[in-house]
Amino acid sequence: MNTREQIHALSEEMLENLGKLVAVDSQLGTPSEGKPFGEGPAEALEIGLEIARELGFKTVNLDNYCGYAEMGEGEEIVGIAGHLDIVPVGGDWTYDPFKLTRDGDHVYGRGTTDDKGPVIEALYAMKLLKDSGVKLNKRVRLIMGCNEETGSKCMAHYNEVEEELSCGFTPDANFPCIHGEKGYMSMMAYSKNTRIISMNGGFVSNAVCDNCTTVIPAEAGLKEKLEQMLSETKLQEYKVTEAENQITIYAKGVPAHASTPTLGINAAGVTMECLAKAGFEDDFVKFYNQHIGTACDGSGVGLKIADEFGELTFCNGIVKTENGVISCTIDIRVPVTFKKDDILNRIEGNLEDENGRIEVGEIGNPLFFPRESPLVNALYKAYVDVTGDTENKPMVIGGGTYAKSLKNIIAFGPEKLGVDYRIHGADEFILVSEMEEAVEVYMEAIKNLLAI
């Protein structure tokens, strides 16, 4: 049999093992002794390592933070880093999220694409290479992490107790490959004076605020003006009610990841725009519209910047009211060629006025490998050689992966551009045909990395 036939012959076995992982609710749980991320992630890790042992690999559990399967000999390590933790189920599922369900080429379940399926793909790529007798002049190590979705503390622990990787990849993004990941910056905006009684919306800081409920004092004719303004927006739904001298505005926008906020509709931002257009005079409405707004480009704080690899993105995720103060989370993804000082210099003087203030929180550096670097070339060549796709090129993304936590690796597959695999959403799926193709791509990638 040729390689593709060998992979296809293992397809059902791969799905059976993927089903074992999908069956575990491995979202972040309550820490306990020896289980830093709770029961679920620890159970998923043990199952992942058991699958690896059954396939003939040496395995190591690093205190239930993460573990690895390894083959080969040598000083250098080709690393592959995937994760077994998941985000909460959420949404309205057609299928049981913790039971692998196949419908033709589609296989549904939480973690099928992010990232349990890719872990299985990488593991079987290693198995097929091992069985083929290919010369392993380096060790090949598949690291299975348990905390990628909520902080990557698993990789911080790996760096404390294990050897540095020589080169490698994380199968937790897109093909053809990711040679840069934007920097990250968080901010918090606060009202100083506001007539808004309450404003609450959004559920996570790294996604567009897609729903918002706002309560303001009633004014003559204001309800009708707001309804007119809201009718001219792109909100999915809105409702304005008036009772007991108060007006309540419900706005439903469109969700989107913070790395691509222009794909969403910010319900809080649209509400603020409509309040101003309807003639509701308020200090924080002015501040929000001037400094945050709905543009998603950071122009309100002096951060409308871009480089050849992409633009800065600016996302308001959560809005809430506590003790009469409105706060807003802000998630910023910074173009890869801009450094911390560049950003701080640009925002100086733009974060506060008499109507509100913005505080700078965490700042994370970008990740960037030149397009012509040996690592990028080795992975991109593997993708092209297997798929024949030369149209799509290595790219930079706004999201973050284990590549920012481990040295000398970049994100590489398995998602195809233009396909919505519903990761982080209901009915997440993987395509069996793409799973088989990814195994072959990862086999070629490992061989290319062994040759660097």
Phi, psi and chi 1 to 4 in degrees:
 res  aa     phi    psi   chi1   chi2   chi3   chi4
   1 MET       -  144.7  -70.0 -169.8  -69.7      -
   2 ASN   -81.1  178.1   62.7   29.8      -      -
   3 THR   -60.2  -44.6  -60.2      -      -      -
   4 ARG   -63.5  -37.8  -66.5 -167.1  179.6 -172.2
   5 GLU   -67.0  -39.1  -69.8  170.3  -22.6      -
   6 GLN   -62.4  -43.4  -71.8  177.9  -45.5      -
   7 ILE   -64.2  -45.3  -64.1  169.9      -      -
   8 HIS   -61.1  -36.7 -176.6   67.3      -      -
   9 ALA   -65.7  -21.8      -      -      -      -
  10 LEU   -97.9    2.3  -70.9  168.2      -      -
  11 SER   -58.7  -47.6 -172.4      -      -      -
  12 GLU   -65.0  -37.3  -70.0  -58.2  -39.4      -
  13 GLU   -64.9  -40.7 -178.4 -177.3  -41.3      -
  14 MET   -62.1  -43.0  -75.2 -169.9  -80.1      -
  15 LEU   -66.0  -37.4  -70.2  174.4      -      -
  16 GLU   -61.6  -43.2 -179.5 -177.8  -10.1      -
  17 ASN   -71.5  -35.8  -79.1  -35.2      -      -
  18 LEU   -61.9  -38.8  176.3   56.1      -      -
  19 GLY   -60.3  -34.8      -      -      -      -
  20 LYS   -63.5  -38.4  -64.2  175.5 -175.4  176.3
  21 LEU   -74.7  -42.0  -67.2  173.7      -      -
  22 VAL   -63.4  -30.3  168.1      -      -      -
  23 ALA   -65.7  -14.6      -      -      -      -
  24 VAL   -96.1  126.0 -179.2      -      -      -
  25 ASP   -78.9   93.1 -179.2   -5.5      -      -
  26 SER  -104.3   30.8   53.1      -      -      -
  27 GLN   -73.5  161.4   62.5 -176.3  -65.0      -
  28 LEU   -53.2  128.1  179.9   66.5      -      -
  29 GLY  -117.4 -163.9      -      -      -      -
  30 THR   -82.1  123.4  -56.8      -      -      -
  31 PRO   -61.8  144.5  -20.7   32.4      -      -
  32 SER  -141.7  174.1   60.1      -      -      -
  33 GLU   -58.5  123.2 -174.1  174.4   -5.0      -
  34 GLY    79.3   -1.1      -      -      -      -
  35 LYS  -134.8   81.4  -63.6  177.3 -179.7  178.3
  36 PRO   -64.1  -21.2   22.4  -34.0      -      -
  37 PHE  -115.8   14.2  -49.7  118.8      -      -
  38 GLY    95.4 -177.5      -      -      -      -
  39 GLU   -66.9  -47.1  -66.4  -74.5  -20.1      -
  40 GLY   -59.7  -54.0      -      -      -      -
  41 PRO   -59.3  -38.2  -28.4   37.6      -      -
  42 ALA   -64.8  -40.5      -      -      -      -
  43 GLU   -66.3  -42.6 -178.5 -176.9   -7.2      -
  44 ALA   -62.2  -40.3      -      -      -      -
  45 LEU   -62.9  -45.1  177.3   59.3      -      -
  46 GLU   -63.1  -38.9 -173.5   47.5   48.1      -
  47 ILE   -65.7  -43.6  -69.7  172.3      -      -
  48 GLY   -60.2  -42.8      -      -      -      -
  49 LEU   -69.0  -34.9  -65.2  175.1      -      -
  50 GLU   -65.8  -41.1  177.0   59.2   28.9      -
  51 ILE   -59.2  -43.9  -66.9  169.2      -      -
  52 ALA   -63.3  -40.8      -      -      -      -
  53 ARG   -63.8  -41.4  -75.7 -167.9  -68.8  -89.1
  54 GLU   -63.5  -26.4  -70.0  174.1   -5.6      -
  55 LEU   -87.4    1.5  -65.8  177.0      -      -
  56 GLY    96.6   17.2      -      -      -      -
  57 PHE   -98.9  149.4  -64.2  107.0      -      -
  58 LYS   -70.6  137.1  166.3 -166.9  170.4 -176.5
  59 THR  -129.2  151.6   64.1      -      -      -
  60 VAL  -139.1  131.5  175.3      -      -      -
  61 ASN  -102.5  119.6 -175.3  -31.8      -      -
  62 LEU   -96.2   72.8  -62.1  172.9      -      -
  63 ASP    61.6   27.8  -50.8  -52.4      -      -
  64 ASN    63.3   11.8  -81.2  -39.0      -      -
  65 TYR   -77.9  -43.3  -80.6   84.6      -      -
  66 CYS  -165.0  178.2   58.7      -      -      -
  67 GLY  -156.0  176.1      -      -      -      -
  68 TYR  -149.8  156.6   62.6   82.3      -      -
  69 ALA  -114.4  138.0      -      -      -      -
  70 GLU  -139.0  149.1 -173.3  173.9   89.2      -
  71 MET  -142.2  160.4   66.1  179.0 -175.4      -
  72 GLY    90.9  177.4      -      -      -      -
  73 GLU  -132.8  163.6  -56.2  -70.0  -20.9      -
  74 GLY   127.8  168.6      -      -      -      -
  75 GLU   -76.0  -38.6  -68.7  -65.7  -42.5      -
  76 GLU   -86.9  155.7  -64.2 -175.9   80.0      -
  77 ILE  -127.4  123.2  -58.3  172.5      -      -
  78 VAL   -86.3  116.1  171.8      -      -      -
  79 GLY  -104.5  142.3      -      -      -      -
  80 ILE  -127.0  123.5  -53.3  165.8      -      -
  81 ALA  -122.0  112.7      -      -      -      -
  82 GLY  -121.9  172.2      -      -      -      -
  83 HIS  -128.3  149.2   67.1   89.0      -      -
  84 LEU  -107.7   -6.2  -61.6  176.1      -      -
  85 ASP   -80.6  158.7   60.2  -47.8      -      -
  86 ILE  -131.1  166.2   57.3  170.1      -      -
  87 VAL   -85.5  163.1  -64.1      -      -      -
  88 PRO   -55.2  152.8  -27.0   35.3      -      -
  89 VAL   -62.4  -59.2  171.3      -      -      -
  90 GLY    57.8  171.5      -      -      -      -
  91 GLY    68.7 -177.9      -      -      -      -
  92 ASP  -108.7   94.7 -174.5   13.9      -      -
  93 TRP   -80.7  140.8  -76.9   70.9      -      -
  94 THR   -82.5  -30.8  -51.8      -      -      -
  95 TYR  -115.8  159.9  -53.2   92.2      -      -
  96 ASP   -66.8  118.0 -176.5  -19.1      -      -
  97 PRO   -64.8  -19.7   22.0  -32.5      -      -
  98 PHE  -109.6   23.5  -61.0  116.1      -      -
  99 LYS  -136.8  119.0 -179.4 -179.6  178.8 -177.8
 100 LEU   -63.0  123.2 -155.8   67.2      -      -
 101 THR  -125.5  123.0  -54.7      -      -      -
 102 ARG  -102.7  135.4 -176.8  167.7 -176.3  174.3
 103 ASP  -136.4   93.3 -177.1    2.7      -      -
 104 GLY    67.1 -124.4      -      -      -      -
 105 ASP   -82.8  -13.7 -161.4   31.7      -      -
 106 HIS   -88.2  138.1  -72.3   65.6      -      -
 107 VAL  -128.9  120.9  177.2      -      -      -
 108 TYR  -102.0  151.0  -63.1   90.3      -      -
 109 GLY   152.9  149.2      -      -      -      -
 110 ARG   -67.1  126.3  173.6   57.3   87.6 -134.1
 111 GLY    95.4   -1.9      -      -      -      -
 112 THR   -59.5  -39.3   47.0      -      -      -
 113 THR  -104.5  -28.4  -72.6      -      -      -
 114 ASP  -128.5   87.2 -175.9   26.9      -      -
 115 ASP  -143.1   20.5 -168.3   37.7      -      -
 116 LYS   -68.9  -40.0  -66.4  174.5  178.3  179.6
 117 GLY   -59.1  -49.7      -      -      -      -
 118 PRO   -61.0  -32.0  -29.5   37.4      -      -
 119 VAL   -61.8  -44.7  167.4      -      -      -
 120 ILE   -63.2  -41.7  -68.8  -67.6      -      -
 121 GLU   -58.8  -47.0  -68.9  164.8   -1.6      -
 122 ALA   -65.5  -38.4      -      -      -      -
 123 LEU   -63.8  -41.4 -170.3   59.7      -      -
 124 TYR   -75.6  -27.3  -86.1   82.6      -      -
 125 ALA   -62.4  -42.3      -      -      -      -
 126 MET   -63.6  -43.7  -69.8  170.7   60.1      -
 127 LYS   -60.1  -46.2  169.1 -172.1  163.5   52.1
 128 LEU   -66.2  -36.4  -75.0  159.8      -      -
 129 LEU   -67.0  -43.5  -76.7  176.1      -      -
 130 LYS   -60.0  -45.6  177.7  169.1   65.2   72.6
 131 ASP   -68.1  -25.5  -67.8  -11.3      -      -
 132 SER   -77.5  -15.3   73.8      -      -      -
 133 GLY    82.8   15.3      -      -      -      -
 134 VAL   -59.4  142.5   67.6      -      -      -
 135 LYS   -69.4  124.6  179.2  175.5  171.7   54.6
 136 LEU  -107.9   92.9  -62.5  172.3      -      -
 137 ASN   -82.5   -4.9   59.5  -40.1      -      -
 138 LYS  -135.3  163.1  -58.1  172.0 -175.1  174.6
 139 ARG   -76.8  144.6  -76.7  173.5  -74.9  163.6
 140 VAL  -115.0  122.6 -179.9      -      -      -
 141 ARG  -127.4  120.2  176.2  178.5  -68.6 -177.9
 142 LEU   -96.3  111.9  171.7   60.9      -      -
 143 ILE   -93.1  129.9  -54.1  167.7      -      -
 144 MET  -110.4  109.7  -55.3  177.8 -160.1      -
 145 GLY   -93.5  163.0      -      -      -      -
 146 CYS  -125.6   10.3  -63.9      -      -      -
 147 ASN  -149.2   31.8 -179.5 -125.6      -      -
 148 GLU   -68.8  -38.3 -166.5  -85.5  -18.7      -
 149 GLU   -73.8  -18.0  -60.6  -71.5    4.2      -
 150 THR  -132.2   36.7   49.2      -      -      -
 151 GLY   130.3  -14.1      -      -      -      -
 152 SER    57.6   33.6  -65.4      -      -      -
 153 LYS   -65.3  -21.9  -66.5  176.7 -177.0  175.3
 154 CYS   -61.8  -39.4   48.2      -      -      -
 155 MET   -78.8  -27.8  -68.1  -56.9  114.0      -
 156 ALA   -62.3  -39.8      -      -      -      -
 157 HIS   -67.9  -42.3 -175.8   72.5      -      -
 158 TYR   -55.6  -46.0  177.4   89.5      -      -
 159 ASN   -63.4  -27.7  -72.2  -30.7      -      -
 160 GLU   -75.2  -34.5  -72.1  176.0    2.5      -
 161 VAL  -114.6   -8.5  -59.8      -      -      -
 162 GLU  -127.8  172.9  -85.4  -68.6  -18.2      -
 163 GLU   -74.5  153.5  -58.7  164.7   81.6      -
 164 GLU   -74.4  144.2 -173.4  176.4  -68.8      -
 165 LEU   -78.5  144.3  -56.5  178.3      -      -
 166 SER   -79.5  -38.1  -54.6      -      -      -
 167 CYS  -170.3  169.2   59.4      -      -      -
 168 GLY   158.6 -162.3      -      -      -      -
 169 PHE  -154.7  163.5   61.0   88.6      -      -
 170 THR  -118.5  122.2  173.5      -      -      -
 171 PRO   -83.7   68.3   32.6  -34.3      -      -
 172 ASP  -144.2   36.0 -168.3   21.5      -      -
 173 ALA  -156.0 -126.8      -      -      -      -
 174 ASN  -121.9  153.8  -59.6   91.3      -      -
 175 PHE   -84.8  152.8  -76.9  133.5      -      -
 176 PRO   -78.7  -36.7   25.4  -32.9      -      -
 177 CYS  -179.8  162.6   73.6      -      -      -
 178 ILE  -114.4  110.4  -50.8  -58.9      -      -
 179 HIS   -99.2    3.5   70.5  106.6      -      -
 180 GLY  -157.7  145.1      -      -      -      -
 181 GLU  -128.7  128.0  -62.6  178.0   11.2      -
 182 LYS   -58.4  156.1  -69.9 -180.0  179.6  178.4
 183 GLY   -71.7  165.8      -      -      -      -
 184 TYR  -123.5  143.7  170.1   76.3      -      -
 185 MET  -147.4  136.3 -177.8  176.7 -172.9      -
 186 SER  -115.7  148.8   65.4      -      -      -
 187 MET  -139.1  161.9  -68.8 -179.7  171.3      -
 188 MET  -130.8  127.5  -72.5  -68.5  -63.2      -
 189 ALA  -101.4  143.7      -      -      -      -
 190 TYR  -134.5  142.8  -62.3   95.1      -      -
 191 SER   -78.4  150.7   64.3      -      -      -
 192 LYS  -102.8  -52.2  -71.6 -174.4  175.6  178.8
 193 ASN  -132.6  134.6  -54.0  -66.8      -      -
 194 THR  -155.0  145.0 -176.7      -      -      -
 195 ARG   -90.8   -9.8  -65.5  170.3   57.2 -143.9
 196 ILE   -63.3  127.6  -64.1  172.8      -      -
 197 ILE   -74.5  -44.4  -63.0  167.0      -      -
 198 SER  -159.1  150.7   66.7      -      -      -
 199 MET  -148.6  117.8 -172.6  174.6 -160.0      -
 200 ASN  -139.6  134.9  -64.0  -76.4      -      -
 201 GLY  -174.7  167.7      -      -      -      -
 202 GLY    79.5  163.0      -      -      -      -
 203 PHE  -133.0  -21.0   65.8   99.8      -      -
 204 VAL  -140.6  153.5  -70.7      -      -      -
 205 SER   -76.9  -20.2   59.8      -      -      -
 206 ASN  -102.2   32.6   65.3  -14.8      -      -
 207 ALA  -147.7  152.3      -      -      -      -
 208 VAL   -59.6  138.3  170.7      -      -      -
 209 CYS   -65.5  102.4  178.8      -      -      -
 210 ASP   -98.9    0.6   66.4  -21.3      -      -
 211 ASN  -152.0  147.0   66.6   85.8      -      -
 212 CYS  -156.4  136.7 -174.2      -      -      -
 213 THR  -120.1  124.7  -60.1      -      -      -
 214 THR  -125.8  134.8  -53.4      -      -      -
 215 VAL  -119.5  127.9 -178.7      -      -      -
 216 ILE  -133.7  162.3   59.3  172.6      -      -
 217 PRO   -65.3  142.8  -17.5   30.5      -      -
 218 ALA   -74.2  145.2      -      -      -      -
 219 GLU  -136.2  153.3  -63.6  176.2    3.6      -
 220 ALA   -59.4  124.3      -      -      -      -
 221 GLY    78.7   -4.2      -      -      -      -
 222 LEU   -69.3  -38.7 -178.2   56.4      -      -
 223 LYS   -57.9  -45.4  176.8  177.2 -179.8  -69.6
 224 GLU   -66.7  -39.9  -68.5   72.3   23.3      -
 225 LYS   -64.2  -41.8  -69.6  177.3 -177.2  176.9
 226 LEU   -63.5  -43.2  -77.9  167.8      -      -
 227 GLU   -60.4  -39.3  -72.2  175.3  -30.1      -
 228 GLN   -64.7  -45.5  176.0   60.8   35.6      -
 229 MET   -64.1  -44.0  -64.9  -60.3  106.0      -
 230 LEU   -66.1  -31.5  -70.5  162.3      -      -
 231 SER   -66.1  -18.8   72.1      -      -      -
 232 GLU   -96.1    5.9  -62.0  171.4    2.4      -
 233 THR   -97.2 -179.4   70.3      -      -      -
 234 LYS  -103.0   20.2  -64.9 -179.0  179.8  179.5
 235 LEU   -60.5  146.0  -70.0  171.3      -      -
 236 GLN   -71.5  -32.2  -72.5 -172.8  -56.6      -
 237 GLU  -159.3  148.1 -175.5 -177.6  -21.1      -
 238 TYR  -153.0  156.9   66.9   87.8      -      -
 239 LYS  -152.2  132.2 -174.1  176.0 -178.3  180.0
 240 VAL  -120.9  123.8 -175.8      -      -      -
 241 THR  -126.9  151.9   55.6      -      -      -
 242 GLU  -130.2  130.0 -175.8  171.9  -16.5      -
 243 ALA  -162.1  141.9      -      -      -      -
 244 GLU    50.9   46.2  -61.6  178.9   -5.4      -
 245 ASN    62.9   24.4  -64.1  -43.2      -      -
 246 GLN  -131.4  147.3  -67.1 -177.4   -8.6      -
 247 ILE  -112.6  129.8  -67.1  174.3      -      -
 248 THR  -111.9  129.2  -60.3      -      -      -
 249 ILE  -115.4  120.6  -52.9  159.2      -      -
 250 TYR  -106.8  129.1  169.0   73.0      -      -
 251 ALA  -130.4  130.7      -      -      -      -
 252 LYS  -115.3  116.7 -177.7  179.5 -179.7 -178.4
 253 GLY   -97.1 -144.0      -      -      -      -
 254 VAL  -129.6  125.2  177.1      -      -      -
 255 PRO   -71.0  153.0   26.7  -33.5      -      -
 256 ALA  -164.8  152.4      -      -      -      -
 257 HIS   -68.0  150.3 -167.0  -88.0      -      -
 258 ALA   -63.0  -20.9      -      -      -      -
 259 SER   -77.6  -15.9   62.3      -      -      -
 260 THR  -135.9   58.9   52.5      -      -      -
 261 PRO   -66.3  -21.7   26.3  -35.7      -      -
 262 THR   -67.7  -13.9   55.7      -      -      -
 263 LEU   -81.6   -9.4  -60.3  179.5      -      -
 264 GLY  -109.6  177.9      -      -      -      -
 265 ILE  -125.9  116.7  -58.0  -67.3      -      -
 266 ASN   -78.8  107.0  177.0    1.5      -      -
 267 ALA   -62.7  -37.8      -      -      -      -
 268 ALA   -67.3  -44.5      -      -      -      -
 269 GLY   -62.7  -43.1      -      -      -      -
 270 VAL   -64.2  -40.8  171.8      -      -      -
 271 THR   -60.1  -45.2  -61.4      -      -      -
 272 MET   -62.1  -41.7  -73.0  -66.2 -155.3      -
 273 GLU   -61.2  -43.6  -77.6 -174.1  -12.4      -
 274 CYS   -68.7  -35.7  -70.0      -      -      -
 275 LEU   -59.8  -44.7  -75.4  170.5      -      -
 276 ALA   -65.8  -44.7      -      -      -      -
 277 LYS   -65.5  -30.3  -70.9  178.2 -179.8  178.3
 278 ALA   -81.4   -2.7      -      -      -      -
 279 GLY    90.5   15.3      -      -      -      -
 280 PHE   -79.4  110.0 -179.3   72.8      -      -
 281 GLU   -83.6  121.1  -69.8  -70.3  -26.7      -
 282 ASP  -157.4  137.6 -176.5   78.5      -      -
 283 ASP   -61.3  -47.5  -69.3  -12.5      -      -
 284 PHE   -74.2  -28.7 -169.1   60.1      -      -
 285 VAL   -59.8  -43.5  169.9      -      -      -
 286 LYS   -61.9  -45.3  -67.1  175.9 -175.5  175.3
 287 PHE   -62.8  -47.5 -176.5   85.3      -      -
 288 TYR   -59.9  -49.2 -173.3  103.6      -      -
 289 ASN   -65.2  -31.2  -71.5  -27.1      -      -
 290 GLN   -80.0  -39.0  179.9  179.5  -12.0      -
 291 HIS  -103.5  -25.3  -65.7  -86.2      -      -
 292 ILE  -114.0  -68.7  -59.0  173.8      -      -
 293 GLY    64.7 -159.3      -      -      -      -
 294 THR  -119.0    9.4   58.2      -      -      -
 295 ALA   -75.6  -23.7      -      -      -      -
 296 CYS    66.4   14.8  -56.0      -      -      -
 297 ASP  -116.9    2.0   60.7    4.3      -      -
 298 GLY    75.1   10.1      -      -      -      -
 299 SER   -62.4  -29.2   52.3      -      -      -
 300 GLY   -70.2  -16.1      -      -      -      -
 301 VAL  -121.5   19.5  -68.0      -      -      -
 302 GLY    80.4   22.0      -      -      -      -
 303 LEU  -114.8   26.2  -74.0  179.4      -      -
 304 LYS   -78.5   88.9 -172.7  173.9 -177.9  179.6
 305 ILE  -134.1  161.5   55.2  175.0      -      -
 306 ALA  -158.3  159.9      -      -      -      -
 307 ASP  -129.8 -172.7   60.0   19.9      -      -
 308 GLU   -66.1  -12.1   62.7  178.6  -61.1      -
 309 PHE  -103.6   -3.6  -56.0  105.2      -      -
 310 GLY   150.3  169.8      -      -      -      -
 311 GLU   -97.4  157.8  -59.0  174.1  -18.6      -
 312 LEU   -69.1  141.8  178.4  138.8      -      -
 313 THR  -119.3  149.2   59.5      -      -      -
 314 PHE  -137.9  120.7 -173.6   99.2      -      -
 315 CYS  -133.7  124.9  173.0      -      -      -
 316 ASN   -90.9  117.7  171.2 -154.0      -      -
 317 GLY  -100.5  -50.8      -      -      -      -
 318 ILE  -123.1  137.6  -61.4  173.1      -      -
 319 VAL  -124.5  131.6  178.3      -      -      -
 320 LYS  -149.5  158.1   66.1  178.8  178.8  179.7
 321 THR  -118.5  126.1  -54.3      -      -      -
 322 GLU  -137.5  126.9  -68.6 -179.6  -50.9      -
 323 ASN    52.7   38.0  -58.7  -41.3      -      -
 324 GLY    81.4    0.9      -      -      -      -
 325 VAL  -109.6  129.8  176.2      -      -      -
 326 ILE   -92.9  131.3  -58.5  172.0      -      -
 327 SER  -121.0  150.6   63.7      -      -      -
 328 CYS  -136.7  127.2  -52.8      -      -      -
 329 THR   -81.0  145.0   66.2      -      -      -
 330 ILE  -131.2  126.2  -60.1  169.2      -      -
 331 ASP  -114.1  121.7 -179.8  -53.5      -      -
 332 ILE  -120.5  134.2  -60.2  170.8      -      -
 333 ARG  -112.4  119.8  -51.6  -62.2  168.2  104.2
 334 VAL  -100.2  131.5 -178.9      -      -      -
 335 PRO   -50.9  145.7  -28.4   36.1      -      -
 336 VAL   -65.0  -22.4  -67.1      -      -      -
 337 THR   -91.4   -0.6   57.7      -      -      -
 338 PHE   -96.8  135.4  -73.1   83.8      -      -
 339 LYS  -100.9  171.6  -55.8  -58.2 -178.3 -172.7
 340 LYS   -54.7  -47.2  177.8  179.3  177.4  178.7
 341 ASP   -64.5  -34.4  -73.0  -14.7      -      -
 342 ASP   -57.9  -44.3  -62.0  -32.6      -      -
 343 ILE   -69.3  -47.1  -59.3  -56.7      -      -
 344 LEU   -62.2  -36.5  -66.5  177.4      -      -
 345 ASN   -66.5  -36.5  -71.6  -23.4      -      -
 346 ARG   -72.9  -32.4  -72.0  172.7 -178.8  -86.6
 347 ILE   -89.0   -9.5   61.4  176.7      -      -
 348 GLU   -58.0  126.6 -172.0  174.0   -4.0      -
 349 GLY    85.3   -1.9      -      -      -      -
 350 ASN  -110.2    5.9  -67.1  -40.5      -      -
 351 LEU  -106.1   -3.1  -59.4 -175.8      -      -
 352 GLU  -153.2  141.4 -174.6  170.5    6.3      -
 353 ASP  -147.3 -166.8   60.3   28.1      -      -
 354 GLU   -68.3  -11.9   66.2  -85.0   13.0      -
 355 ASN  -101.4  -17.4  -59.8  -38.8      -      -
 356 GLY  -178.9  175.2      -      -      -      -
 357 ARG  -145.8  156.3   63.1 -174.4  173.9   87.2
 358 ILE  -127.7  131.4  -63.6  175.2      -      -
 359 GLU  -107.3  139.4  -65.6 -179.1   -1.8      -
 360 VAL   -85.1  132.3  176.5      -      -      -
 361 GLY  -105.7 -125.2      -      -      -      -
 362 GLU   -71.1  142.3  178.3 -174.3   -4.6      -
 363 ILE  -128.4  121.0  -59.4  177.9      -      -
 364 GLY  -115.2  136.8      -      -      -      -
 365 ASN   -71.1  152.6  -71.3  -37.2      -      -
 366 PRO   -74.7  169.3   28.2  -34.7      -      -
 367 LEU  -117.6  133.3  170.8   82.0      -      -
 368 PHE  -151.9  126.7 -176.3   71.6      -      -
 369 PHE  -116.6  130.0  -77.6   78.0      -      -
 370 PRO   -55.1  145.1  -24.2   34.0      -      -
 371 ARG   -54.4  -33.4  166.8   63.1 -174.2   85.4
 372 GLU   -90.5    8.2   50.8  -71.8  -18.7      -
 373 SER   -67.8  151.7   67.6      -      -      -
 374 PRO   -56.8  -37.7  -26.4   34.8      -      -
 375 LEU   -64.4  -48.7  175.2   57.6      -      -
 376 VAL   -63.6  -43.4  177.0      -      -      -
 377 ASN   -62.3  -40.6  -79.3  -24.4      -      -
 378 ALA   -63.9  -42.8      -      -      -      -
 379 LEU   -74.8  -43.7  -62.9  178.3      -      -
 380 TYR   -62.0  -39.8 -178.0   58.7      -      -
 381 LYS   -62.0  -40.2 -177.2  178.0 -173.0  -57.6
 382 ALA   -60.7  -43.6      -      -      -      -
 383 TYR   -62.8  -47.9  170.7   78.9      -      -
 384 VAL   -65.9  -42.3  171.0      -      -      -
 385 ASP   -61.7  -34.4  -73.5  -11.0      -      -
 386 VAL   -85.2  -42.5  172.2      -      -      -
 387 THR   -94.6  -23.9   66.4      -      -      -
 388 GLY    77.0    3.4      -      -      -      -
 389 ASP   -83.8  110.3  173.4   18.4      -      -
 390 THR  -109.2   -1.6   56.8      -      -      -
 391 GLU   -74.9  -44.3 -178.2  176.8  -15.1      -
 392 ASN   -82.5  136.9  -68.2  -58.2      -      -
 393 LYS  -117.6  161.4  -55.9  -65.0 -176.5 -177.1
 394 PRO   -52.2  142.8  -29.0   37.6      -      -
 395 MET  -140.1  172.2   56.3 -171.3  169.5      -
 396 VAL  -111.3  139.5  168.3      -      -      -
 397 ILE  -123.9  165.6   60.3  170.9      -      -
 398 GLY   -90.0  -17.3      -      -      -      -
 399 GLY   -77.1  174.8      -      -      -      -
 400 GLY  -127.0  144.8      -      -      -      -
 401 THR  -133.2 -175.6   71.4      -      -      -
 402 TYR   -59.8  -15.7  -83.0  153.2      -      -
 403 ALA   -61.2  -23.2      -      -      -      -
 404 LYS   -84.1  -11.5  -76.0 -177.5  175.4  175.5
 405 SER  -103.3  -26.3  -58.6      -      -      -
 406 LEU  -116.6  143.7  -62.7  168.5      -      -
 407 LYS   -78.3  147.2  -69.0 -174.8  177.7  179.5
 408 ASN    70.7   23.7  -53.2  -41.7      -      -
 409 ILE  -129.8  157.7   71.7  170.1      -      -
 410 ILE  -133.1  165.5   60.3  174.0      -      -
 411 ALA   -78.5  140.0      -      -      -      -
 412 PHE  -149.1   98.8 -178.9   50.4      -      -
 413 GLY    71.1 -171.9      -      -      -      -
 414 PRO   -99.3    2.7   36.3  -34.0      -      -
 415 GLU   -74.3  140.9  -63.4  173.8   45.3      -
 416 LYS   -88.7  144.0  -66.1  -70.8 -172.3   69.0
 417 LEU   -64.7  141.6  -65.6  173.9      -      -
 418 GLY    87.3   -1.8      -      -      -      -
 419 VAL  -110.4  129.6  179.6      -      -      -
 420 ASP   -94.6  102.5  179.4    7.4      -      -
 421 TYR   -84.0    2.9  -60.9   88.2      -      -
 422 ARG    60.7   31.8  -56.9  173.7 -168.6  162.6
 423 ILE   -63.1  141.6   65.2  168.3      -      -
 424 HIS    68.7    3.4  -65.8 -157.8      -      -
 425 GLY  -123.2 -177.7      -      -      -      -
 426 ALA   -73.4  147.5      -      -      -      -
 427 ASP    59.9   42.1  -67.4  -21.2      -      -
 428 GLU   -56.3  141.9  177.6 -177.4  -10.5      -
 429 PHE  -145.5  166.1   68.4   85.9      -      -
 430 ILE  -129.6  149.9 -168.0  172.4      -      -
 431 LEU   -97.5  128.9  -63.2  172.0      -      -
 432 VAL   -60.6  -42.1  178.3      -      -      -
 433 SER   -61.1  -39.7   56.8      -      -      -
 434 GLU   -73.2  -32.9  -69.8 -172.7    1.6      -
 435 MET   -59.6  -46.8  177.2 -174.7   74.0      -
 436 GLU   -64.3  -42.0  -66.1  179.2    8.5      -
 437 GLU   -64.0  -39.9 -177.6  179.9   69.6      -
 438 ALA   -62.6  -37.5      -      -      -      -
 439 VAL   -58.1  -44.7  172.5      -      -      -
 440 GLU   -66.1  -40.8 -173.9  173.4    6.3      -
 441 VAL   -60.8  -43.6  172.7      -      -      -
 442 TYR   -69.5  -32.0  -69.5  148.0      -      -
 443 MET   -60.4  -47.8  -71.3  176.5   68.2      -
 444 GLU   -64.8  -37.9  -69.2  -58.6  -50.0      -
 445 ALA   -62.7  -45.2      -      -      -      -
 446 ILE   -61.6  -43.3  -66.5  168.2      -      -
 447 LYS   -60.9  -42.1  -73.4 -168.4  -74.7 -173.8
 448 ASN   -65.7  -37.5  -70.7   -7.6      -      -
 449 LEU   -71.9  -31.6  -65.7  175.8      -      -
 450 LEU   -63.2  -24.9  -70.2  169.2      -      -
 451 ALA   -91.4   -7.7      -      -      -      -
 452 ILE   -68.2      -  -72.1 -178.7      -      -
